[in-house]
Amino acid sequence: MDYTALSDIDREEMLKAIGVRSVDELFSDIPEEIRLKEKLHLPGGISDIEVEQALRKLAGNNIVAKSFAGAGVYRHYIPAVVDDIARRGEFFTAYTPYQPEVSQGTLTAIFEYQTMIARLTGCDIANASMYDGATAMAEAILMALRGKNGGNVILSETIHPHYREVALTYMRAAGIEVRACGFRDGITDVSKLNTLIDDATAAVVVQSPNFFGLIENVTSFSDIAHKKNAKLIQVITEPLSLGLLKRPGVLGADIACGEAQSFGNPVGFGGPLLGFLAAKEEFVRKIPGRLVGKSVDERGKDAYVLTLQTREQHIRRERATSNICSNEGLCALRAVVYLSLLGNNIRTLAQLNHALAAYLKHRLEEKGFAAPFAGHFFNEFVVCVHDIEKVCERLRGEGYELGILLEPYYPALRDCVLVCATEMNSPDEIDALIAALEGVM
């Protein structure tokens, strides 16, 4: 509504109804020095034809590259049936299933999603409706903190840098001390952890496979954390690794969280993403989001309900368990359809991903590019290339995206790049990348 188009009487009535004397009073919370003093000079509207032409011109600037980048968002093959089911009107247009009697399809999908995530992670419970992996990790930390009524949190520096930034934002607002645990040879330094942890530590957070693609010794961190009555949180940004690696619950993690985009969700310019959060049963009343349960109706047939919905933000605001308020049901639906199709073949696909990444690493080392870390990895790893920024720029000109530069996040890792291979990168494509890399060096 254009407020300036209202009559004086209408304007006064609106202000009176909301209990303020003037428009300035309405915006009094906004500091005077940052308020806009003049009108925005926006261009006039254009026709549908002109909009389409402008968008086509903009889309023409896109560069379609053969990508070897991962770092938290992964390119996997998505069967056509995933798109077909997700686009059905009863799913695509559905919102939060507050009325279970008319939301059985959506609730069934969420129930199956939660079941699959719980099985993959080896945890007792899993929820739905996390924004993404970063906020899922932050919520996991808050869950652990509620058990200790405060304290400090230890974050490994091998956790995805963006995830750590989000966590720091959450903890700063809550007044929680965050301690950083460094790494050695690409793996979290266990000896450093022993000096950081104390009786006030509420949670130890580690990522495996970590940001460098390396597999951490989660059990050792679990033992250290539990001796101090702290919770261990394992973060996973590439959940396909769970088809091959031991499950977090088996390794001693109290909470498993991270990103489930790999399961049936495309790399859509970085989103939308699908955070997952699973935990031991003791967190059933502390976990944010919702838990869908299975019951029976009056005729004895299966019926699905919102068993727990700790979304007190509807009425409790800052006293709520969580202020995450989003329906990620459509992304969860894509994940559950994808996992249903994959079934036990998830192990085969995980093995293929590792084999392709190992082949890529072998070819790079064969050409003299050093890998600074020698630990075990899943489908991504770090490699050093002299003058990496120029090399990556030249490779883009050849139609290749080599990976993620690490210096902006880890200054000591200059000329290092995080490279990834999935089933979408065939051996022939890897060989072509090596040839292009030789050509631009």
C-alpha positions in Angstrom: 0.0 0.0 0.0 1.2 3.5 -0.9 0.9 5.3 2.5 1.2 8.7 0.8 -1.9 8.0 -1.3 -4.1 7.8 1.7 -6.3 10.7 2.7 -5.5 12.6 5.9 -8.5 11.0 7.7 -7.5 7.5 6.7 -3.9 8.2 7.7 -4.9 9.4 11.1 -7.3 6.5 11.6 -4.5 4.0 10.8 -2.0 5.7 13.2 -4.7 5.8 15.9 -5.5 2.1 15.5 -1.9 1.0 16.0 -1.3 3.4 18.9 1.1 5.9 17.5 0.8 9.7 16.9 2.9 10.0 13.8 4.8 8.1 11.1 8.0 9.3 12.7 7.0 7.7 16.0 6.2 4.4 14.2 9.8 4.2 13.0 11.4 5.6 16.1 13.4 2.4 16.7 15.4 3.1 13.5 18.3 5.4 14.3 17.9 8.8 12.8 21.3 8.8 11.1 20.5 5.7 8.9 17.0 6.8 7.9 16.4 7.6 4.2 15.8 11.3 3.9 14.6 11.4 0.3 12.4 9.3 -2.0 13.9 6.4 -3.8 14.4 7.1 -7.5 13.1 3.9 -8.9 12.5 3.4 -12.6 9.0 2.9 -14.0 7.5 -0.5 -14.7 8.1 -2.3 -18.0 6.0 -4.8 -20.0 6.0 -8.6 -19.8 7.8 -8.8 -23.1 10.5 -6.4 -21.9 10.9 -8.4 -18.7 11.4 -11.6 -20.6 13.9 -10.0 -23.0 15.9 -8.6 -20.0 15.9 -12.0 -18.2 17.1 -13.8 -21.3 19.9 -11.3 -21.8 20.9 -11.8 -18.2 20.7 -15.6 -18.4 23.0 -15.4 -21.5 25.8 -14.2 -19.2 25.9 -17.5 -17.4 28.9 -19.7 -17.9 28.2 -23.4 -18.0 31.3 -25.1 -16.6 32.3 -28.6 -15.7 32.5 -28.3 -12.0 34.8 -29.9 -9.5 33.7 -27.7 -6.6 32.0 -29.1 -3.4 32.6 -27.5 0.0 29.1 -28.1 1.4 27.0 -28.1 -1.8 27.4 -31.1 -4.1 26.3 -32.0 -7.6 24.7 -35.4 -7.8 22.5 -37.1 -10.4 18.8 -36.5 -9.6 16.4 -39.1 -11.2 13.5 -37.6 -13.2 10.9 -39.1 -10.8 12.1 -36.8 -8.0 11.1 -33.7 -10.0 7.9 -35.4 -11.1 6.7 -36.2 -7.6 7.9 -32.9 -6.1 6.0 -30.9 -8.7 2.6 -32.5 -7.9 0.2 -29.8 -6.8 -0.7 -31.5 -3.5 3.0 -31.4 -2.5 4.2 -28.3 -4.4 1.6 -25.9 -3.0 1.2 -27.4 0.4 2.2 -25.4 3.5 2.8 -26.5 7.1 0.5 -29.5 8.0 -1.3 -28.0 10.9 -4.4 -30.0 10.1 -3.3 -33.7 10.0 -6.6 -34.9 8.8 -6.1 -33.1 5.4 -2.3 -33.4 5.4 -1.7 -37.2 5.4 0.5 -37.2 2.3 2.8 -34.5 3.5 3.0 -36.0 7.0 3.7 -39.4 5.6 6.6 -38.0 3.5 8.0 -36.1 6.6 7.7 -39.3 8.7 9.6 -41.3 6.1 12.2 -38.6 5.8 12.8 -38.5 9.6 13.0 -42.3 9.7 15.6 -42.4 6.9 17.7 -39.6 8.5 17.6 -41.4 11.9 18.7 -44.6 10.3 21.5 -43.0 8.3 22.9 -41.2 11.4 22.3 -44.0 13.9 20.3 -41.6 16.1 17.0 -42.2 17.9 15.1 -39.2 16.6 15.3 -36.8 13.6 13.2 -33.6 13.0 12.1 -31.7 9.9 12.3 -28.1 8.9 15.8 -26.8 9.4 16.9 -24.0 7.0 20.3 -25.4 6.1 23.3 -27.1 7.6 24.7 -24.0 9.2 21.6 -23.1 11.2 21.1 -26.8 12.0 24.5 -26.8 13.6 23.7 -23.6 15.6 20.4 -25.2 16.8 22.3 -28.4 17.8 24.6 -26.3 19.9 21.7 -24.5 21.6 20.2 -27.9 22.3 23.4 -29.0 24.1 23.6 -25.7 26.0 20.1 -26.2 27.4 21.3 -29.3 29.2 24.0 -27.3 31.0 22.3 -23.9 31.5 25.1 -22.1 29.8 28.8 -22.8 29.6 31.2 -22.8 26.7 31.3 -24.5 23.4 34.4 -25.8 21.5 34.3 -25.6 17.7 36.9 -27.4 15.6 38.5 -25.1 13.0 38.0 -27.9 10.4 34.3 -27.2 10.4 33.0 -25.4 7.3 34.0 -21.7 7.8 30.4 -20.5 7.0 29.0 -22.8 9.6 31.3 -21.4 12.2 30.4 -17.9 11.3 26.7 -18.6 11.8 27.4 -20.3 15.1 29.5 -17.4 16.3 26.6 -15.1 15.4 24.1 -17.2 17.5 26.5 -17.6 20.4 27.5 -13.9 20.5 23.8 -13.0 20.8 23.4 -15.5 23.6 26.5 -14.5 25.5 28.1 -18.0 25.1 31.9 -18.3 25.0 33.2 -20.1 21.9 36.6 -21.7 21.9 38.4 -22.6 18.7 40.2 -25.9 18.4 43.0 -25.9 15.8 44.1 -28.6 13.5 47.2 -30.4 12.5 47.8 -32.1 9.1 44.2 -31.2 8.2 42.7 -33.0 11.2 41.4 -31.6 14.5 44.2 -31.5 17.1 43.1 -33.9 19.9 45.9 -32.6 22.2 44.6 -29.1 21.8 41.1 -30.2 22.6 42.3 -31.7 25.9 43.6 -28.2 26.9 40.4 -26.4 25.9 37.7 -28.5 27.5 36.6 -28.1 31.1 33.7 -28.8 33.4 31.7 -25.9 32.0 32.0 -27.1 28.4 28.5 -27.9 27.1 29.4 -29.2 23.6 32.3 -30.2 21.4 31.6 -29.8 17.7 33.5 -31.6 15.0 32.8 -32.1 11.3 33.5 -35.4 9.5 34.3 -35.6 6.7 35.7 -32.2 7.6 35.9 -29.0 5.4 39.2 -30.4 3.9 37.4 -33.6 3.0 39.3 -35.6 5.6 37.7 -38.2 7.9 38.0 -37.3 11.6 38.5 -39.8 14.5 35.0 -39.0 16.0 35.3 -41.6 18.7 38.3 -39.9 20.3 36.4 -36.6 20.5 33.4 -38.4 21.9 35.5 -40.0 24.7 37.0 -36.6 25.7 33.7 -34.8 25.6 31.8 -37.4 27.7 34.5 -37.5 30.4 33.6 -33.8 31.0 29.9 -34.4 30.8 29.7 -32.5 27.5 27.8 -33.4 24.4 29.5 -34.4 21.1 28.0 -32.9 18.0 29.0 -34.3 14.6 28.5 -32.1 11.5 28.1 -33.6 8.1 28.0 -31.5 5.0 28.1 -34.4 2.5 25.5 -37.0 3.8 26.3 -39.4 1.0 29.4 -40.3 3.0 27.0 -42.0 5.5 26.6 -44.7 2.8 30.2 -45.7 3.4 31.4 -44.4 6.8 30.3 -45.4 10.3 27.2 -43.6 11.6 27.6 -40.7 14.1 25.4 -42.5 16.7 27.7 -45.5 16.5 30.8 -43.3 16.9 29.4 -41.8 20.1 27.9 -38.5 18.8 25.0 -37.2 20.9 23.7 -35.0 18.0 24.2 -35.3 14.3 23.4 -32.4 12.1 24.3 -30.9 8.7 23.2 -30.5 5.1 21.0 -32.9 3.2 21.1 -31.1 -0.1 23.0 -34.0 -1.7 19.8 -36.1 -1.5 17.7 -35.1 -4.5 18.1 -31.3 -4.3 19.9 -29.5 -7.1 22.7 -27.1 -6.9 20.5 -24.0 -7.5 22.9 -21.1 -7.2 23.5 -22.2 -3.6 19.9 -23.0 -2.6 17.4 -23.8 -1.3 19.2 -26.1 1.1 17.9 -28.7 3.5 19.3 -28.8 7.0 19.0 -32.0 9.0 19.1 -32.6 12.8 19.1 -35.9 14.6 19.8 -36.8 18.2 19.5 -39.3 21.0 16.1 -39.7 22.6 17.0 -37.5 25.6 16.7 -34.5 23.3 13.1 -35.3 22.2 11.7 -32.3 24.2 14.5 -30.0 23.3 14.8 -30.5 19.6 13.4 -27.6 17.5 11.1 -28.0 14.5 8.6 -30.8 14.5 8.4 -34.6 15.0 5.9 -36.5 12.9 4.6 -39.7 14.5 2.6 -42.7 13.3 -0.6 -43.7 14.9 -4.0 -45.3 13.8 -7.3 -43.7 13.1 -10.7 -44.8 14.5 -10.9 -47.5 11.8 -7.5 -48.9 12.8 -5.7 -47.6 9.6 -2.3 -45.9 9.7 -2.5 -42.2 10.4 0.2 -39.6 10.8 0.2 -36.8 13.3 2.4 -34.0 14.6 3.5 -35.8 17.7 5.7 -32.9 19.0 6.0 -29.4 17.7 8.3 -27.3 19.8 7.5 -24.2 17.9 6.7 -21.9 20.7 7.7 -18.9 18.6 4.1 -18.7 17.7 3.4 -17.3 21.1 6.6 -17.2 23.2 9.0 -15.1 21.1 12.4 -14.9 22.8 11.5 -17.7 25.3 10.9 -20.2 22.5 13.0 -23.3 22.1 13.8 -22.0 18.6 12.8 -19.2 16.3 13.5 -21.3 13.2 10.2 -20.9 11.3 10.3 -22.4 7.9 8.6 -25.3 6.0 11.4 -27.2 4.3 8.9 -30.0 3.5 9.3 -29.8 -0.2 13.1 -30.2 0.0 12.6 -33.0 2.5 10.1 -34.6 0.1 12.8 -34.6 -2.6 15.2 -36.2 -0.2 12.9 -39.0 0.8 12.0 -39.8 -2.8 15.7 -39.8 -3.8 16.6 -42.0 -0.9 13.7 -44.4 -1.6 14.9 -44.8 -5.1 18.5 -45.2 -4.1 17.8 -47.8 -1.3 20.8 -50.0 -0.4 22.6 -48.7 -3.5 23.6 -45.7 -1.4 26.8 -47.7 -0.4 27.6 -48.4 -4.1 27.1 -44.7 -5.0 29.3 -43.6 -2.1 32.0 -46.0 -3.2 31.8 -44.6 -6.7 32.2 -41.1 -5.4 35.3 -42.0 -3.4 36.8 -43.9 -6.3 36.4 -41.0 -8.7 37.8 -38.6 -6.1 40.8 -40.9 -5.6 41.4 -41.1 -9.3 41.3 -37.3 -9.6 43.8 -37.0 -6.7 46.0 -39.6 -8.3 46.0 -37.8 -11.7 46.8 -34.4 -10.0 49.6 -35.8 -8.0 50.9 -37.6 -11.1 51.3 -34.2 -12.7 53.2 -32.8 -9.8 50.5 -31.1 -7.8 51.0 -31.7 -4.1 48.3 -32.7 -1.6 49.3 -31.1 1.7 47.2 -33.5 3.8 47.7 -37.3 3.8 44.6 -38.4 5.7 41.7 -40.5 4.5 39.1 -38.6 2.5 35.6 -39.3 1.0 34.9 -37.3 -2.2 36.9 -34.1 -1.8 40.5 -33.2 -0.9 43.0 -30.3 -0.9 45.7 -29.8 -3.6 48.2 -27.1 -4.0 48.7 -25.3 -7.3 51.2 -22.5 -7.8 49.5 -19.2 -8.6 46.1 -20.8 -8.1 43.9 -17.8 -8.7 45.3 -17.2 -12.2 45.1 -20.9 -13.0 41.4 -21.1 -11.9 40.6 -18.0 -14.0 42.2 -19.6 -17.1 40.4 -22.9 -16.5 37.1 -21.1 -16.4 37.9 -19.9 -19.9 38.3 -23.5 -20.9 35.0 -24.4 -19.3 36.2 -25.9 -15.9 35.6 -24.9 -12.3 38.5 -26.4 -10.4 37.3 -25.9 -6.8 37.1 -23.6 -3.8 40.2 -21.4 -2.9 41.2 -21.9 0.7 43.3 -18.8 1.4 40.3 -16.5 2.2 39.3 -18.9 5.0 42.7 -20.3 6.0 45.5 -17.7 5.1 48.2 -20.3 5.8 46.8 -22.5 2.9 47.9 -20.1 0.2 47.7 -21.6 -3.4 45.5 -24.4 -2.1 42.2 -25.4 -3.5 39.5 -27.8 -2.3 38.6 -30.1 -5.2 35.7 -32.5 -5.3 34.5 -35.4 -7.6 31.1 -37.0 -7.6 29.4 -39.5 -10.0 28.8 -36.5 -12.2 32.5 -36.3 -13.0 33.4 -39.3 -15.2 37.0 -40.5 -15.7 37.0 -39.0 -19.2 36.0 -35.7 -17.7 38.7 -35.9 -15.1 41.3 -36.7 -17.8 40.0 -33.7 -19.8 40.4 -31.5 -16.8 44.0 -32.7 -16.3 44.7 -31.9 -20.0 43.2 -28.4 -19.7 45.2 -27.8 -16.5 48.4 -28.7 -18.2 47.5 -26.4 -21.1 46.9 -23.3 -18.8 49.9 -23.8 -16.5 
